[in-house]
Amino acid sequence: MKFHILCLCFILTHSLAAAKQQPNIIYFMLDEWGYFEWSALGHPSLETPNIDKLAAEGMRFTQLLAGANVCAPTRNTLMTGQHTGHTTVRGNSGGSALCADDPTIADMLKQAGYATYLVPQRD
């Protein structure tokens, strides 16, 4: 079964300049991906061995809510940590985008001594 999934993956690694030990963080943002759509949670036809392995070896957050009822503002809430009343993206109309001065998780982690990297979607 083939699915096209928008995946933004932020790989945040410890900066060599930082004096204290900080954990590495891998942040996946999957669009159109439901809670039970990976094989570790029993999906009957999708096989996700690499995600399953990451989950088995790391920390899993299993209680969550979406930031909005459609994808664009949900992505914005995940990127900025703001609720939809404060975000610049409030719908899927395509009329607004993340602004250059919007604070993001990557910005906050850079201030904490992390180096960040965005892995874009591959088709």
N, C-alpha and C positions, 0 to 999 in steps of 0.2 A: 504494500500500500504506500503510495507516494504522497507526501504532503509538502506544500510550500509554506514554510514558516519564516516569518521575519525574526531574525535573531540578532540582537545587538549584545555583544559580549564585551564587558569592560574587564580587562585583566589589570589588576592593581597590584603592583609589587613593591616591596620594601625598598626605599631609597637608600643607596649606599651612604649618603650624607647623614642620614638619621642615626643618632647615637643609640637609641633604645631599640630593642627587638619588637617588631610589630608583625602581626600575622599577615600572610598573603591573602588577598581577597579576589575571588573570581565572581563577577556579577553577571548573571545571564538575564536577559530580558527577552522573552519569547512571546510573540504576538499570536493569538489564536491557539494557545496551548492551554488546555484544561488541566486541572489538578491530577486527574487519573489517566492522562495521555502519555505516560511513560511506563515501561515494562515493569519497573520495580513496584509499582502500585497496581499491577495486575491487568494492564491493558491487553486485550485478547489478540491484537494483531500488530501493534507497533513494537518494534524492538529498539531499545535505547541503551545498549550496554555501556557506552562511555558515560552517559549521564548517570546511569545506575552506579557505576564505579565511583564517580565523583561524590555522589550522595552517600555511598557506603563509607568512604574515607574522610568525609568532611562533616560539616554541620548542615542539617536540613531544617528549614523553617516550614512547618506544615500547617500553621494557622495563619490565614491571610484574607484580605479583602482587596478587591480591585478599587482603584482610585476613582473610577467613573464607569459608566455603562457602555462606553464605546472605546476603541483602542487609542486614538490620538491623545485625548486628555489623560487616559490611564498611563501611557508612556511618559507624559509630561510630569505626572505626579511621582512616578518612580525615579525620574531623572533629577527632579528638584527637591523632592521631599515636601512639597507644598500640597495643600488640598485644592480641589478644583475652583474654589472661590478666590484663590490667589494666583493661579497659574495663568499663563498667557494663552495656552491652548485649551479651549473649553468645548470643542466639538470636532467632528470629522469633516468639517466643511472645507478644509484646506486653506482657509483665509488667514490663519495665524500660525506662527512657528515659534519655536524656542528662541527667545531674544538673546543677543550676545551678552547682556548684563544679567540674565537670569542665573541665580546660583545653582550649581549642580553638585551631585555627589562627588564627581571627579574634582571639582574645584575645592571642595571641603577636604577631601583626602589629600590633595596636593599641599594644602596648608598644614596638614599633619605629617608631611614628610614622605608621602607616597609618590611614586611615578605612575602615571596612568596611560592606558593604551586602549584604543577602540578597534575591535575586529569587526569589519563591516560584513554584511550579509553576503553569502556566496550563493549563486543560483545553480 
